[in-house]
Amino acid sequence: MIKSRKQMLIVIGVFALVMLLSTVTYAFFNYTRTGAANTVSVGRISFVTRQTKTISLNNLFPIDPTDTEAMADETKVGTVEIEIEGDTDYVDGVEYLVSSENTNIYTTTGKVVPISLDVAVTNLGTSSNNYFTAREDKNATIYKKLVGDTLVGDQMLLVGFIKPNTTSGQAEGVNGKLTIKAYLDKNKILISDTYDGTESDNMGTPNSMAEGKTVLTTTDWNALQASPITFQIKVEANEGIWVKGSLEEIMKQENFDTTKNRGILDNEQSEFVSEQEQKMMHIQLFIIEEQ
């Protein structure tokens, strides 16, 4: 009996030891490694514009743009400055567009009042007459004025391209401004109640005085007090090349004849249209003139 009891105690003891060991985990070999940090950082892109004031002219009359005193008179010539600052690390650069919109330059009888513009650019890169071709290289900060000396409606005023920064994260773009002066040119406007387009009335206004000008009656002119001329300046910017030069914009440049409400094409090849297309437009205008 004693022997069997000892055997039972030994068995119970071994069983208890097995249970005790089963609650503990032993690792013979383990390997763990945490690698270097994986970093994803964005490229720099910065673009901002500021407009410090608006043009507000009252009791305005047409002036002579060759008169330096009149052109320096803030009551006769309105000035607005658009500050443009931007740069980017993006390999395709940034293109921006300055336009006029919400333009109201019509009299109550539907006549277009020619608003003369003087647009000056400071520190926005290099002016490029061949802008729409040159921008494809994406290696220069350039711009082109698209407006002539007259505002004719909602239209492009200036387009610019900012090339990528040479050193990532370091601003190397533009920090300049666009200065727009607006006024009424007496060489483009005639106020008369006696002009009928002919020389039939000896007491009327002769064609020589009205030639090349928009003729407004005093009723047209006075109506502009209650319905003034207005326009807004819009600046847009997007990554890469996105502004499309169109025939419409060509017709709105300084070779636009506001008295006939059509474009006068010259003999120079346009960068916007092919030589064949330009010849076709010359033919079409010739047919219109003949009619």
URCORPE-V904778 format. One record per helix or strand. SS is the DSSP state (~ for helix, > for strand). FROM is the first residue (numbers start at 0). LEN is the number of residues. If there is no record, write none. Layout:
ss-><SS/SS>
from-><FROM/FROM>
len-><LEN/LEN>
This chain:
ss-><~/>/>/~/>/>/>/>/>/>/~/>/>/>/>/>/>/~/>/~/>/~/>/>/~>
from-><1/44/62/67/77/93/105/111/114/125/130/141/149/154/173/184/188/206/213/217/229/246/255/261/274>
len-><21/7/1/4/11/11/1/1/8/2/7/4/2/8/10/1/3/4/3/9/11/5/2/2/16>
